[in-house]
Amino acid sequence: MHARGFPPIADAHARILILGSLPGQVSLRQRQYYAQPHNAFWRIMGALFGAGPELPYPERTQRLLGHGIALWDVCAAAQRPGSLDAAIVHASVVPNDLAAFLASHPHIALIGFNGGKAAELYRHLVLPGLPQTLRAIPCATLPSTSPAHAAMPFEEKRARWAAALRA
């Protein structure tokens, strides 16, 4: 299946960009970032920024924006059967234009990757094409909030996200 991602959720004041890999099947159907109910992303955002899953999606995204957080994915499109990052067909990946995004959002001071796959895709497909000034933006690989990454307990994921995003 060829999946197409979403536009970024961002405003001119964004200081932190959180990058996933590519929306999963539930997210694609609902047209919402991290819509899979077992994904811990919105629970973590609730604990850190009051943007929890009990709120309507538009309110959650507004709360993130209010805290200087932008959301996007490394992949604009890719072939992926199912929702697992490991199933992304690397040769099919079309990366988002992160160079243009970062250039137009000059306050981004941290790029946080939601999991290792997003970090890997960024390193291989985006970083080599970035100008030196944008390559200097600090990056943090955070524990994946995906239910597939169940080996790490929620509280540890939350603590690691909190340490990275509040630093």
Beta strands, then each sheet from edge to edge (+ up, - down):
strand 1: 2-4
strand 2: 16-20
strand 3: 69-73
strand 4: 75-79
strand 5: 94-95
strand 6: 110-114
strand 7: 139-142
sheet 1: 1+ 4- 5+
sheet 2: 3+ 2+ 6+ 7+
end
